[in-house]
């Protein structure tokens, strides 16, 4: 089975992390710039087929996706699940996990993956149901982070969180608008799983009840909440700030 990824960032990330998954690449004919040529040179070196097409053909192949003059057909990666978490966490002294409960918008998932990569998150955990899938749109928005940050799909999110607590001594922090303790007054320096809920509904009841702590982002204006990907960035980089200062 194969799927497509679009854009220079996504193709570069796969080339750096899993070049064996690349099947063939389509490039825009006549495009010659400093970002594209090194990628093409590496593809040639690895013996990966590169075909050149005009703008109309590339747009047709992209099916309304923004392709930046580069499309790659790749082998579908194995889906990661609960059993992969132990391997990811076994060598981590101070792991940071991001848990997304009910995030169904692919643009939000892609943005969260990109932020997670920048913040040093070792894995993003999502439920198998009621969650955006790892589509080409997610990969494009993630700007390569979908190829570097493991996305773990779990059958029972609350059970997975309990396993993290009991087996790996990970503190589970959930975000809730009504929480009285703010993120800036919380100590977030140890092994941690940050749980972000869907916009509007927030975390599901069982997820919320499993959390060790609930925190909020203080809001000073008329808007009552932030976009989930923005809120994720605020929370993750406050955690990064505390860890660097510790």
N, C-alpha and C positions, 0 to 999 in steps of 0.2 A: 504494500500500500504506500501511496505517496501523497504529499500535500505541497502547497506552495507558500513561500515566504516572499515578502516584498520589501524593497528598500535596501540601501547600502548598509545601514546599521545592522539589520537582521542578518544579512548575508555575511557580513564581516564577522559577527559574533559566532555564527555557525562554523565558519571557516576556521576560526581560532579554537573553538571548543569541541566540535564534532565534525570534522571535514568528511569523515566516512559516510555521513548521511546525505551529502550532496550528490544528486544524480545528474542534473544538468542545469545550466544557467542561461537565461535569456538577457541580452543587453541591448540598449538602445543604440541603433546604428548612428554613427557620426558623433556620438558624445565622447569628448576627450577632456577629462579634468583630473586634478591631482588626487581626488578621493577614489575615483573609479579605477584608474590604471593599475595601481598596486594590487587591488583585488583581482583584476583580470590576470595579472602576471602570476599571482599565486595559484589561481585556478588552472592556468596553463601548466605550471610546474607540477601540479598534482595530477594532471591528465584528465581534468574534468571538462566535459564538453561545454563550450560556450557558443551560443548562436546569436547572431545579430539581426534585429528586426527594426522596421521603421516605427514611428510614433503610433500610427493607427493600429498596427498589429500588436504592439506592446500594450496599448490601452485595452484592446480586446482581450488579451490574455489575462490582464490584471482584473478584469470584471469590476471596474469602478474603484479598485484599491489604488492608493497613491504608491507608485512603484519606484520613483526616483531614477528611472532608467535601468532598473535591475530587478529581475525576478529569478527565483531559484526553485526548482522542483527537488524535494527532499524526501527521504525515507521517514515515515512516521516513527517517532520515538516511543519507547515503551512507557506506558502510563505508570507513574509512581504512586504507591499506596502506603498504608500504615507500616507495612513490613520494611519499607525503605528508610523510615525515620531513624531507627536504631543505628544504621550504618552512617547516616549523616551526622548524628549527634555524638557518636562514640569517641571521637577525637577532639571534640569542642570543649574547651575549658569554661567558656562563658557564652553559651549560645543565645542568639536572639532569633526568635521565630515570629512570623506574622501570620495571624489567623484571620481569614475573611469569611464571615458568616452571612451568606445570602447576598453576595455581591454578584448581580446578574448582568450588569452592563459591561460589555467587553472593553470599552474604552477605560472604564474605571479599573478593571483588572489589569490591563496593560500598564496604566499609569502607576498602579500599586507595585507591580513587578519592577518597574524602572526605579522607583523610589527605594524599594527593598534592596535592590542591588547596590545602590549608592550608599545605603546605610549599613551594609555589611550583614544583612539578614541571611541566615544559612538555609532557610527553606520557607516557602509560603504554603500554608495548609488551607484547603477549602473542602467543603462537603461535596460529595458526588452529585447530590441533587440540589437544585435551587442555587446553582452557581454558574457563572459564565465559563464557557469552554475555552481551551487554548486554541483559538482560531487564528487565521492570518491577520485579522484586525488587531487582536491582542498582541501578537508578535510585533506588528508594525508600531503600535503605540508604545510598546515596551522598549523599542530602540535597541534590541539585542539582549535585554535582560531576561527574556523568556528562554534564552539558550544558556544562561549562566546561573539563574536562581531555580533550584528544584521546586516544582509545583506538585504538592502531595495531595491527592484526592482520597478522602476517607469516607467510610460508610457511615460511621457514627461519630460526629464531631465531639460531643460531650464525653464519650468514652475515650477518645484519643487525648483530650485535654486531661482527663483523670490519669491516664497512663503517663503522660508527660510529668504530671505532678508526683506520682508515686515512684516511677522508675528512674527519672532523670532529675528530680528535685527542681523542676522548673516552676517559677512563680507565674501564674496566669493572671494577667491584668486585662480587664475588659473596659471598653469606653462606653459611657452612658451620659447623655446630656444632663440628667438630673443628679448625677453623682456629686456629693458635696466636696469631695477631695479633688483638687485639680492636679493635672499632670505636673505642674511646676512645684507642687508641694509634696510630691511622692518620690520615694527613693527607688530608682529603677536601674540599678547598676549590676545586679546579679543575673543568673540564668533566667531568661524571661520569654514569655509568649504574649505578644500584644494582640488582643482580639478586637477587630473592628466589625461593627454590625452594618446592615444595609441602611441606606438613607431612609428616614421615615420610620420604619419598623424597628430598627436597631437589632441587637442580638436576639436570637430566639430564647425562650424561657430557660430551657435546659442548659444552653450555653452560658447564659447569664448566671444561673445558679452554680455552675461549676467554677466560675472565676474566683480567685483568691481575693481580688480587690477590684473595685470599680473606680474609675477616674473620669474626669471631664476636662474639656478645653474651655477655659473662661472666654465668654463672648461679651464684648463691650458694646456692640452695635444693635441695630434693629433686627438683623438676620439671626435666626435662632440656631442655625446649624451650618456646617461647612460641607462641601462636596466630600464624599468619602475618601477620594484619593488625596485631596488637599489635607484633610484631617489626618490621614495616615502619615503624610509627610511631616506634619507638625509634631505628631507623637513620636515617630521614629527618630527624628533628629533632636528632640529633647532627650531621648534615651541615649543617643550618640554623645550629646553634650555632657550628660552626667557621667558617662563611662570614661570620656577623655579627661574629665576633671577629677575623677576618683583616684 
